[in-house]
Every structure is written in structure tokens, then in C-alpha cells.
């Protein structure tokens, strides 16, 4: 009994710790700027301090914000699609083929994935300006892929190694080509790993701030995290905290939707292998 009570209390404390910032920013998004400036206490707006849904309407009516949402969706989806396709092919080759330096390749992939992002911003800034990729979608997609590809390859290679080689051989005996066996047998069995790689890639691209603010100068390619930092109201010396909070809540909705839709596949990919047998 004491153990159950302790577990319940522990879970409640962890949930409170994790959800407190979320509740606070949602509360700010429903307050008026005057209430925030005056220091209106509590999570819920006091009488006369609430702006209701007006903050969300004002943010959505902002052309800069809508353009940033479009940039984030397009860049994240393209980076995710390319990374998953390339990582799937590369991880399959690493898992199935025996060649010299295979362990070194996987080790270098993990090292690149852990490389600090800030150290590459300066060289990329100069390079992108020189070759015309600065402030463009490809100028952000390429750096995102350079960091997400190694992690995706590392994740998928582990899944491919757990798939029995005999299943692919059986498909080939039945008349399937190597490509057909890979596409119709191996990839579906590695679906949890593919979803895991896709989710990790999408989250990295969607949440990135350093590349987004350093490699863009206009709204042509600036993603939503970087765009919110340039979001100002009528008074540039008084940041519109309520509008920023509403923008942050809106920008979080796509992530929540993805998690709710693919929750089972995400859990399966993070907690299990592809096939046991």
C-alpha cells in the first residue's frame, strides 16, 4: 500500500513539474498585455485581465507568423522525408553487408549526431552566402539532414540487424528481386524504427532555433522558433508576451497532433526491436 501511494505521489510530482510551464504559457496566452505588464497573478486571468481568444486571432492574422508556420512545415517535412529515405537505404547496407570499417562508420555517425550545432553556424553562414543558399529552404534542409541522418542511420541499422536474414531470402526464393524483397518485406518489418527516425528528424527540424535564426535574414525561409524572436508589437521596447505565448501554443499544436496520431508506433519504435525470432 505504501509503495503504491509513493508511486502515485511521485508520478503526480513529475507531472506537475512537467506540466507547470505548459499551464503557465497557456495562461499567459489568454491574458491581455496590460494584465501581464501589471503583473496579474495566477494562472487564470482576473476580471478585466483576460483577452480570451483575441490573442490567438491577432497572432494568426499576422502575415509574418503564417509565413513562418508554412516555412516550418515545408522544411521539416522535406528534411524528414529525405533523411528517412537515405537513412533507410544506408542502414540496410550497414546491417546486411560486411565491409571494412563498418563499426567506424557507425561510430562516426553517432559522433556527428552529437556534434555541437553552434560550432557550425559561422562556417555555414559564410559558405551559404558564397554559394547562394543563405535565407533559402535548402539552406536549412541540408544542415538539418546533416545532424538527423547519422542518428537515423544509427537507429535504423539496429532494427535491420534484428530482422532475420531468412525472411529476405525466402522472398527471393519465391521470385522477388532484391529491391522487391527490401521494399515489401524488410521495410514493413522495420516500420517502428522508420517511424522513430522520422519523428526524431521532424522534431529536430521543427524545434531548431540556432540554424533558423543564423541562416535566414527575411521571412522567406525563417522557421517559427526564430520568427517568434522577431515578433514585436506596437511598442518595440515592450515585448507582447501574451501574443508570443499564443504563438508558442499554436506552434506546439502540430507536434501534439503527431504524437497523438502516431503514439503507438512511437512507443513501439522506442521500446522494442523490429522482429524477435
C-alpha positions in Angstrom: 0.0 0.0 0.0 2.8 2.4 0.9 4.6 1.6 -2.3 1.5 2.4 -4.4 1.0 5.7 -2.5 4.6 6.6 -3.0 4.4 5.8 -6.7 1.2 7.9 -7.1 2.8 10.8 -5.3 6.0 10.5 -7.4 4.1 10.4 -10.7 1.9 13.4 -9.6 5.1 15.4 -8.7 6.7 14.6 -12.0 3.5 15.5 -14.0 3.2 18.8 -12.0 6.9 19.6 -12.7 6.5 18.9 -16.4 3.1 20.5 -17.0 3.6 23.6 -14.9 5.4 25.5 -17.7 2.7 24.4 -20.2 -0.1 25.6 -18.0 1.7 28.9 -17.4 2.2 29.7 -21.0 -1.4 28.8 -21.9 -2.5 31.1 -19.1 -0.3 33.9 -20.5 -1.9 33.4 -23.9 -5.3 34.2 -22.6 -4.3 37.3 -20.6 -4.2 40.8 -22.0 -0.9 42.6 -22.4 -1.9 45.1 -19.8 -2.6 42.4 -17.3 0.9 40.9 -17.9 2.6 44.3 -17.7 0.8 45.0 -14.4 1.8 41.5 -13.0 -1.6 39.9 -12.9 -1.1 36.9 -10.6 -2.3 33.3 -11.0 -3.0 31.0 -13.9 -6.4 32.3 -14.8 -6.9 35.9 -15.9 -8.6 38.1 -13.3 -11.7 40.2 -14.1 -10.8 42.6 -16.9 -7.4 41.0 -17.4 -8.4 38.4 -19.9 -8.1 38.7 -23.7 -9.9 35.5 -24.5 -9.2 34.1 -28.0 -8.3 37.6 -29.3 -4.6 36.9 -28.8 -4.8 33.8 -31.0 -6.8 35.7 -33.6 -4.2 38.5 -33.6 -1.3 36.1 -34.0 -3.0 34.2 -36.8 -3.8 37.4 -38.6 -0.1 38.3 -38.6 1.4 37.5 -42.1 4.8 37.0 -40.6 3.5 34.3 -38.3 1.6 32.4 -41.0 4.6 32.5 -43.3 6.8 31.1 -40.6 4.4 28.3 -39.9 4.4 27.4 -43.7 8.2 27.5 -43.7 8.5 25.2 -40.7 6.0 22.7 -42.1 7.6 22.6 -45.6 11.2 22.5 -44.4 10.6 19.9 -41.6 8.6 17.6 -43.9 11.2 17.7 -46.7 14.1 17.2 -44.3 12.3 14.3 -42.7 11.3 12.6 -45.9 14.8 12.8 -47.4 16.5 11.8 -44.2 14.3 8.7 -43.7 14.7 7.5 -47.3 18.5 8.0 -47.3 18.9 6.6 -43.8 16.8 3.5 -44.6 19.0 2.6 -47.6 22.2 3.3 -45.7 21.2 1.5 -42.6 20.1 -1.6 -44.6 23.5 -1.7 -46.3 25.4 -1.3 -43.0 23.3 -4.1 -41.4 23.4 -6.6 -44.2 26.8 -6.0 -45.8 30.2 -6.9 -44.4 32.8 -4.4 -45.2 35.9 -3.0 -43.6 35.4 -0.1 -41.2 31.6 -0.7 -40.6 31.9 -0.1 -36.9 33.9 3.0 -37.6 31.1 4.3 -39.8 28.5 3.8 -37.1 30.8 5.4 -34.5 31.4 8.5 -36.7 27.7 8.7 -37.4 27.0 8.9 -33.7 29.8 11.4 -33.1 28.4 13.7 -35.9 24.9 13.5 -34.4 26.3 14.7 -31.0 28.4 17.5 -32.6 27.5 20.9 -31.2 25.3 22.9 -33.5 26.8 26.3 -32.6 30.3 25.4 -33.8 29.0 25.0 -37.4 26.9 28.2 -37.6 29.8 30.5 -38.5 31.3 28.4 -41.3 27.9 27.6 -42.7 26.9 31.3 -42.7 30.0 32.2 -44.8 29.6 29.2 -47.1 25.9 29.7 -47.7 26.3 33.4 -48.5 29.0 32.5 -51.0 27.0 29.8 -52.9 23.6 31.4 -52.7 21.9 29.1 -50.1 21.6 31.8 -47.4 18.0 32.5 -46.5 16.5 29.7 -48.5 14.8 26.4 -47.7 17.7 24.2 -49.0 20.0 26.3 -46.7 18.1 24.9 -43.7 17.2 21.5 -45.0 20.9 20.5 -45.6 22.1 21.3 -42.1 19.0 19.6 -40.6 19.8 16.5 -42.6 23.5 16.6 -41.6 22.5 16.2 -38.0 19.5 13.9 -38.3 20.8 11.5 -40.9 23.6 10.0 -38.6 21.1 9.5 -35.8 18.5 8.0 -38.1 21.1 5.6 -39.6 22.2 4.5 -36.2 18.6 3.9 -35.1 17.6 2.0 -38.3 20.7 -0.1 -38.5 19.8 -1.6 -35.1 16.3 -2.5 -36.4 17.6 -4.0 -39.6 20.1 -6.2 -37.7 17.2 -7.8 -35.7 15.2 -8.8 -38.8 16.0 -12.5 -39.7 18.0 -12.7 -42.9 16.0 -15.8 -43.8 12.8 -13.8 -44.4 14.5 -11.8 -47.2 16.0 -15.0 -48.7 12.6 -16.7 -48.6 11.1 -13.7 -50.6 13.8 -14.0 -53.2 13.3 -17.8 -53.5 9.6 -17.0 -54.2 10.7 -14.9 -57.2 11.1 -11.4 -55.6 14.0 -9.3 -56.7 16.3 -7.8 -54.1 14.6 -4.5 -54.3 11.1 -6.1 -54.0 12.2 -8.1 -51.0 13.6 -5.0 -49.4 10.6 -2.8 -50.1 7.8 -5.3 -49.4 9.3 -7.5 -46.6 12.2 -5.7 -44.8 10.9 -2.1 -44.7 7.4 -3.1 -43.3 9.1 -5.2 -40.6 11.3 -2.2 -39.7 8.3 0.2 -39.6 8.7 1.0 -35.9 12.3 2.0 -36.5 11.4 4.1 -39.6 8.7 5.9 -37.6 11.2 6.6 -34.8 13.7 8.0 -37.2 11.1 10.1 -38.9 9.8 11.5 -35.6 13.3 12.4 -34.3 14.1 14.1 -37.6 10.8 16.1 -37.6 11.2 17.2 -34.0 14.7 18.4 -34.6 13.8 20.4 -37.7 10.6 21.8 -36.1 12.2 22.9 -32.9 15.5 24.2 -34.3 16.3 27.8 -33.3 20.1 28.2 -33.9 20.2 27.4 -37.6 16.8 29.1 -38.2 17.9 32.4 -36.7 21.5 32.3 -38.1 21.0 31.2 -41.7 18.0 33.4 -42.5 17.5 37.2 -42.7 13.9 37.5 -44.0 10.6 35.7 -43.7 11.4 33.8 -47.0 12.7 30.8 -45.0 12.7 31.7 -41.4 11.0 28.9 -39.3 8.6 29.5 -36.5 11.0 29.3 -33.5 13.3 32.0 -35.0 10.3 34.1 -36.2 8.8 34.3 -32.7 12.1 36.0 -31.5 11.4 38.8 -34.1 7.8 39.1 -33.2 7.2 42.6 -31.7 4.1 44.7 -31.0 3.3 48.3 -31.5 6.0 49.2 -28.9 9.4 47.6 -29.7 10.6 48.2 -26.1 7.6 46.2 -24.6 7.5 42.7 -25.9 4.0 41.4 -26.5 4.3 38.5 -24.1 0.6 37.5 -24.5 0.9 37.3 -28.3 4.2 35.4 -28.0 2.6 32.9 -25.7 -0.3 32.4 -28.1 2.1 31.9 -30.9 4.1 29.4 -28.9 0.9 27.4 -28.2 -0.1 27.4 -31.8 3.3 26.3 -32.9 3.1 23.4 -30.5 -0.1 22.0 -31.8 1.4 20.2 -34.8 3.7 18.3 -32.5 0.9 17.3 -30.2 -1.2 16.1 -33.2 1.7 14.0 -34.5 2.2 12.4 -31.1 -1.5 11.6 -30.6 -1.8 10.1 -34.1 1.4 8.0 -34.1 1.6 7.4 -30.3 1.6 3.6 -30.6 4.2 3.5 -33.4 6.4 5.9 -31.5 6.3 3.8 -28.3 6.9 0.6 -30.3 9.9 2.2 -32.0 11.5 3.5 -28.8 10.9 0.4 -26.7 11.2 -2.6 -28.9 13.2 -4.0 -31.8 11.7 -4.8 -35.2 11.2 -8.5 -35.1 12.1 -11.1 -32.5 12.7 -14.6 -33.7 
